[in-house]
């Protein structure tokens, strides 16, 4: 069962989403809030958090949630403005639903991000790919990775687990390694990919760039 939490200041939107998800056998709405503080209190209680663009501090909330692997964040009701959508992705959003998108697209996005994939309009994937690739190449002095920036086999294993939503302790247990060793690997991965957060690294993996 996919646990979904809704964050919006528009009660009608919250009611609509709950009605739509009620018809989905594998999705359950576990709560709703109208502000960032309330949403953060419940972040650990859900698998997916739907954040409405109408929220005054929507970008700030996405950035805060983006520091962790869970929950996956989908921003809803976003104007069809490419730089804005890209900004949300860079902040840590796993998906964006535009104002003109259907409720079916929202349901599809929920399933995609739960499977640790990126949920974006198809026409925006090349833009995101280009941006993430550019971020990965910044400060490297060339378009290709040198030997010091290439992920090791172990780092690739850990990156895959990060993309699947594993936290450090779970990664350590899964690979039978020390927690401190895991943290060092994660630090090295972020450094080599030149990204700031685990969510950024997961997007990098999802787009096939690592």
Buried (B, 14 or more C-beta within 10 A) or exposed (E): EBBBBBBBBBEEBBEBBBEBBEEBEEBBBBBBBBBBEEBBEBBEEBBBBBBBBEBEBBBEBBBBBBEBBBBBBBBBBBEBEEEBBBBBBBBBBBBBBBEEBEBEBBBBBBBBBBEBBBBBBEEBEEBBBEBBEEBBBEEBEEEEBEEEBEBEEBBBBBBBBBBBBBBBEBBBEBBEBEEEBBEEBBEBBBEBBBBBBBBBBBBBBBBEEB
